[in-house]
Amino acid sequence: MRIDEKIQAAIMLFLLAIGVLTVAPVIFGDRVVEPFSELGILGPGMMLGDYPNQVISGERVDLFLYLGNHEGRIMYYQVDVRLGDQSINVSDTQPYPGQILTSYKRVLLDEANITVPIWFNINESGENRRVVFELYKYHSDTRDFRYDGNWVQLWVNVTETG
């Protein structure tokens, strides 16, 4: 093979690679390669990091819930807000066994997200109380919500009124 033929072959190979890289996303663009959901908690100012760390027993705690759907289909979500402490760790496979303070349900279209205000009360005082937010997905075949393994937590000290 002469040098001119080698250069022509290299150029053809380069153009073929560009063609494949350009056409592949168009062909496979609707396919969700790795479906996932997002769960986040924002502080009262709708920002990360301004979370309350001291709350008064029985008083309302205001936060914001962020949900994102990248599952490739419409999703029906439930978020349980549970109360616990440092004696029990949160699991990615089993729901946290703490008391449910409240639950929120939302339906999201694919590639949609939502940020909504939420609130709850903690009626038990104590230090290092763990507030766990767990994501559940609705399964139409069994008509129930199942724990997704997706969770976030907030640590607070709860003091008595007065």
Secondary structure, DSSP 8 states (H G I E B T S, - for coil): --HHHHHHHHHHHHHHHHHHHHHHHHHHTT--SS-EEEEEEE-TTSSTT---SEEETTSEEEEEEEEEEESSS-EEEEEEEEEE-TTS---SSS---SEEEEEEEEEE-TT-EEEEEEEEE--S-EEEEEEEEEEEEEETTTTEEEEEEEEEEEEEEEE---
